[in-house]
Amino acid sequence: MSAESPGSDDALATRYPSTARIWNYQLGGTDNFDVDRQASEAANAVVRGLGVPTGAETATEARAGRSTVP
């Protein structure tokens, strides 16, 4: 962790990913920042290698009330 002050709320929002904004991105929303999209794509790359559903698949299924687990 850094000892420096994060500054304004806007600077903090664009510096660190947020799970809510990542979820928004996974659902195709527009209320997210580049840092959220990068974190989301990095996580998707990891799970693709494991052969499990990506965040977008999981978010879409959860929103629809379905399970991605067979």
Secondary structure, DSSP 8 states (H G I E B T S, - for coil): ---S---SHHHHHHHS--HHHHHHHHTT-S---HHHHHHHHHHHHHHHHHTS--HHHHHHHHHHT--S--
